Amino acid sequence: MISEARIRDFQRDGATVIRGAFSRWVPVIAEGIARNMASPGPWASENAVTRGRFFDDYCNWPRIPEFERILRESPAAEMAARAMRSPIARIFHDHVLVKEPGTPKETPWHQDGPYYFVEGAQTVSMWIPIDPVRGASLRLIAGSHRWPGMVRPVSWADDSDFYDTGQQWIPVPDPDAEPGKFRVLEWDMEPGDVVLFHFRTVHGARGNPGDRRRRALSLRWVGEDARYVERPGRTSPPYPGHGMVAGQPLREDWFPVIWPPPEDPAGTAAPHRG
């Protein structure tokens, strides 16, 4: 499922790729993405593109049965726990990202961490494409999960500041403008391959100007050391009314532990959608 060598890659570089891990789950993911796009959630976005379409939506697994199947029945949760070296894997949220053909808009370089209200060394995002990926791939800066600060979070729509605050951030890097300064990881991928990366790993994605769709499901996980942290504004996802305080573990009823599986999975509460 995930070798010790891949775990070491993840721990060292903040990212790794595993081939074919979700190949048999591609039809299920495709059904879930189609259902999500036909019935978007309250936080869906079209990302203000002027050509093509860049759809994303998150926090839908309680209402999309295919996504819940992936969480509970696929290798995802155990793989996450092993990659994080955590005794548990707790779901934070799911995230659908679809770049239709002829969409030149890039996903800006960013870390997931500054947008989230959770901190911890044990975090992992899974990026699972269900279409062949050639040139519209995820790109990651190796080792950036160990940078001493966090990169300025920006709006994907217009690259403006995500938070209205004077907080000091690391400037958004531009590896293409400074060739050789960073080691950038990027892989051609087949449906069902997966990239694992830390919440603090700086990453972005190319546009999709070609003639092939690029659909992907991301699953975000946290481990035993994850704690709620205050941010200088509304986070993404926002999860309004959560009631947590700084330093508290994420509440179990909204963010359940998926691995090890509970004795009665049907009795696990679904996270609040606001």
C-alpha positions as CSV (number, residue, x, y, z in Angstrom):
1,M,0.0,0.0,0.0
2,I,2.7,2.5,1.0
3,S,6.3,1.3,1.4
4,E,8.8,2.5,4.0
5,A,10.8,4.1,1.2
6,R,7.8,6.2,0.1
7,I,7.1,7.2,3.8
8,R,10.7,8.4,4.1
9,D,10.3,10.4,0.8
10,F,7.2,12.0,2.3
11,Q,8.8,12.8,5.6
12,R,12.0,14.2,3.9
13,D,10.5,16.1,0.9
14,G,7.0,16.8,2.1
15,A,5.6,14.9,-0.9
16,T,5.7,11.6,-2.7
17,V,3.8,9.7,-5.4
18,I,2.3,6.2,-5.2
19,R,1.4,4.6,-8.5
20,G,-1.9,2.8,-8.9
21,A,-3.0,3.0,-5.3
22,F,-6.6,4.0,-6.2
23,S,-6.9,2.4,-9.7
24,R,-9.9,0.2,-8.7
25,W,-11.6,3.2,-7.1
26,V,-11.5,5.5,-10.2
27,P,-15.1,4.7,-11.3
28,V,-16.3,5.4,-7.8
29,I,-14.5,8.7,-7.6
30,A,-15.8,9.6,-11.1
31,E,-19.4,9.0,-10.0
32,G,-18.8,11.1,-6.9
33,I,-17.3,14.0,-8.8
34,A,-20.2,13.9,-11.3
35,R,-22.7,14.0,-8.5
36,N,-20.8,16.9,-6.8
37,M,-20.7,18.9,-10.0
38,A,-24.4,18.3,-10.7
39,S,-25.2,19.4,-7.2
40,P,-22.5,21.8,-5.8
41,G,-22.2,22.5,-2.1
42,P,-22.5,26.0,-0.5
43,W,-18.7,26.6,-0.8
44,A,-18.3,25.6,-4.5
45,S,-16.3,28.0,-6.7
46,E,-15.6,28.6,-10.3
47,N,-12.5,30.6,-9.5
48,A,-13.3,33.5,-11.8
49,V,-11.8,32.0,-14.9
50,T,-12.3,33.9,-18.2
51,R,-11.6,30.8,-20.4
52,G,-12.6,27.2,-19.8
53,R,-13.7,26.2,-16.3
54,F,-12.0,25.6,-13.0
55,F,-14.5,24.1,-10.6
56,D,-13.7,23.3,-7.0
57,D,-15.8,22.3,-4.0
58,Y,-15.1,20.8,-0.6
59,C,-16.6,19.3,2.6
60,N,-19.1,17.1,0.7
61,W,-18.4,13.6,1.9
62,P,-21.4,13.5,4.3
63,R,-23.8,14.0,1.3
64,I,-21.8,12.3,-1.5
65,P,-22.0,8.5,-0.8
66,E,-19.2,7.7,-3.2
67,F,-16.8,10.0,-1.3
68,E,-17.8,8.4,2.0
69,R,-17.1,5.0,0.5
70,I,-13.6,6.2,-0.5
71,L,-12.9,7.4,3.0
72,R,-14.1,4.3,4.8
73,E,-13.4,1.4,2.4
74,S,-10.4,2.4,0.3
75,P,-6.7,2.3,1.5
76,A,-6.8,6.1,2.0
77,A,-7.1,6.3,5.8
78,E,-4.5,3.7,6.7
79,M,-2.2,5.1,4.0
80,A,-2.5,8.5,5.6
81,A,-1.8,7.3,9.1
82,R,1.3,5.4,7.9
83,A,2.6,8.4,5.9
84,M,2.1,10.7,8.8
85,R,3.6,8.2,11.3
86,S,0.4,8.7,13.4
87,P,-1.6,6.0,15.2
88,I,-4.7,7.5,13.8
89,A,-6.0,9.2,10.6
90,R,-8.7,11.8,11.1
91,I,-10.6,13.2,8.1
92,F,-10.4,17.0,7.8
93,H,-12.1,17.4,4.5
94,D,-12.5,16.3,0.9
95,H,-11.9,18.6,-2.1
96,V,-12.9,18.2,-5.7
97,L,-10.8,20.1,-8.4
98,V,-11.8,20.0,-12.0
99,K,-10.0,21.9,-14.8
100,E,-11.8,21.5,-18.1
101,P,-10.0,21.5,-21.4
102,G,-9.0,24.9,-22.6
103,T,-8.5,26.3,-19.1
104,P,-5.2,28.2,-19.0
105,K,-5.6,29.4,-15.4
106,E,-2.9,28.1,-13.1
107,T,-3.4,27.2,-9.4
108,P,-1.2,29.7,-7.6
109,W,1.7,28.6,-5.5
110,H,0.5,28.2,-1.9
111,Q,0.6,26.1,1.3
112,D,-2.7,24.6,2.5
113,G,-1.8,25.2,6.1
114,P,-2.3,29.0,6.3
115,Y,-5.9,28.6,5.0
116,Y,-6.7,26.0,7.7
117,F,-7.5,26.3,11.4
118,V,-5.4,23.3,12.2
119,E,-1.7,22.8,13.0
120,G,0.4,19.8,13.6
121,A,3.4,17.9,12.2
122,Q,1.1,15.0,11.3
123,T,-0.9,16.2,8.2
124,V,-1.3,14.8,4.7
125,S,-3.2,15.8,1.6
126,M,-3.9,13.2,-1.1
127,W,-4.3,14.3,-4.7
128,I,-5.9,11.6,-6.8
129,P,-6.5,12.3,-10.5
130,I,-9.0,10.2,-12.4
131,D,-7.8,11.4,-15.9
132,P,-4.3,10.9,-17.4
133,V,-2.3,14.0,-16.3
134,R,0.2,15.3,-18.8
135,G,1.4,18.9,-18.4
136,A,-1.5,20.0,-16.1
137,S,0.1,18.4,-13.1
138,L,0.5,19.3,-9.5
139,R,3.9,20.9,-8.7
140,L,5.5,20.9,-5.3
141,I,8.6,22.5,-3.8
142,A,10.6,19.7,-2.0
143,G,11.4,20.4,1.6
144,S,9.1,23.5,1.9
145,H,7.1,21.8,4.7
146,R,10.1,22.6,6.9
147,W,10.3,26.3,6.1
148,P,10.4,28.3,9.3
149,G,7.3,30.5,8.4
150,M,4.2,30.2,6.3
151,V,3.7,31.5,2.7
152,R,1.3,34.4,2.2
153,P,-2.1,32.9,1.4
154,V,-3.9,34.4,-1.6
155,S,-7.3,34.3,-3.2
156,W,-7.3,31.8,-6.1
157,A,-9.6,34.2,-8.0
158,D,-7.4,37.2,-8.2
159,D,-4.2,36.6,-6.2
160,S,-5.2,39.2,-3.6
161,D,-4.5,38.7,0.1
162,F,-6.7,36.0,1.6
163,Y,-6.6,37.6,5.1
164,D,-7.1,41.4,5.6
165,T,-4.2,41.6,8.1
166,G,-0.7,43.0,8.6
167,Q,0.6,39.6,9.6
168,Q,4.1,38.8,8.3
169,W,4.2,36.0,5.7
170,I,6.9,34.5,3.5
171,P,6.4,36.0,0.0
172,V,4.8,33.6,-2.5
173,P,7.7,31.9,-4.3
174,D,7.9,31.7,-8.1
175,P,10.1,28.7,-9.1
176,D,9.7,29.5,-12.8
177,A,11.2,33.0,-12.3
178,E,14.1,31.6,-10.3
179,P,15.2,28.4,-12.0
180,G,17.5,26.2,-9.9
181,K,16.6,27.9,-6.6
182,F,14.0,25.2,-5.6
183,R,13.7,21.5,-6.3
184,V,10.3,21.2,-7.9
185,L,8.6,17.8,-7.8
186,E,6.2,17.1,-10.7
187,W,4.9,13.8,-12.1
188,D,3.0,12.6,-15.1
189,M,0.2,10.6,-13.7
190,E,-2.3,7.9,-14.6
191,P,-5.9,7.6,-13.2
192,G,-5.7,6.2,-9.7
193,D,-2.1,7.4,-8.9
194,V,-1.9,9.6,-5.9
195,V,0.4,12.4,-4.7
196,L,0.8,12.7,-0.9
197,F,1.9,16.0,0.5
198,H,2.1,17.8,3.8
199,F,-0.2,20.8,4.6
200,R,2.9,23.0,4.6
201,T,4.3,21.8,1.4
202,V,4.3,24.7,-1.1
203,H,2.5,23.6,-4.3
204,G,0.6,24.8,-7.3
205,A,-0.7,23.4,-10.6
206,R,-0.4,24.3,-14.3
207,G,-3.3,25.3,-16.4
208,N,-5.1,22.9,-18.6
209,P,-4.9,24.3,-22.2
210,G,-5.2,20.9,-23.9
211,D,-8.1,18.9,-25.0
212,R,-8.4,16.5,-22.0
213,R,-10.3,17.0,-18.7
214,R,-8.3,17.0,-15.5
215,R,-10.5,15.8,-12.6
216,A,-9.0,15.1,-9.2
217,L,-10.2,14.3,-5.7
218,S,-8.2,15.5,-2.8
219,L,-8.5,14.0,0.7
220,R,-7.1,16.0,3.7
221,W,-6.1,14.1,6.8
222,V,-4.6,15.0,10.2
223,G,-3.0,12.8,12.8
224,E,-2.9,12.5,16.6
225,D,-1.0,15.8,17.2
226,A,-3.5,18.0,15.2
227,R,-4.8,21.0,17.2
228,Y,-7.1,23.9,16.5
229,V,-5.3,27.2,15.9
230,E,-6.7,30.7,15.5
231,R,-6.1,32.5,12.2
232,P,-6.5,36.2,11.4
233,G,-9.8,35.8,9.6
234,R,-12.3,33.4,8.1
235,T,-10.5,30.2,7.2
236,S,-11.0,27.9,4.2
237,P,-13.0,25.7,4.8
238,P,-14.7,28.1,7.3
239,Y,-16.7,25.5,9.3
240,P,-18.8,28.3,11.1
241,G,-19.9,27.7,14.7
242,H,-17.4,25.0,15.4
243,G,-16.9,26.1,19.0
244,M,-13.3,25.0,19.3
245,V,-10.6,26.9,21.2
246,A,-6.9,27.3,20.5
247,G,-4.9,24.1,21.4
248,Q,-7.9,21.8,21.4
249,P,-8.0,18.6,19.3
250,L,-10.5,18.8,16.5
251,R,-13.9,17.8,17.6
252,E,-14.7,14.1,16.9
253,D,-18.2,14.6,15.8
254,W,-17.2,16.9,12.9
255,F,-13.8,15.4,12.1
256,P,-14.1,11.6,12.9
257,V,-11.2,9.2,13.1
258,I,-11.5,6.9,10.1
259,W,-8.5,4.7,10.9
260,P,-8.4,2.5,12.8
261,P,-12.0,2.0,11.8
262,P,-14.6,2.4,14.5
263,E,-16.4,-0.7,15.7
264,D,-19.7,0.8,14.4
265,P,-18.9,3.0,11.4
266,A,-22.6,3.7,10.9
267,G,-22.7,5.3,14.3
268,T,-20.0,7.9,13.5
269,A,-21.4,11.4,13.2
270,A,-20.9,13.4,10.0
271,P,-19.0,16.7,10.2
272,H,-21.1,19.9,10.4
273,R,-21.5,21.8,7.1
274,G,-22.7,25.1,8.6
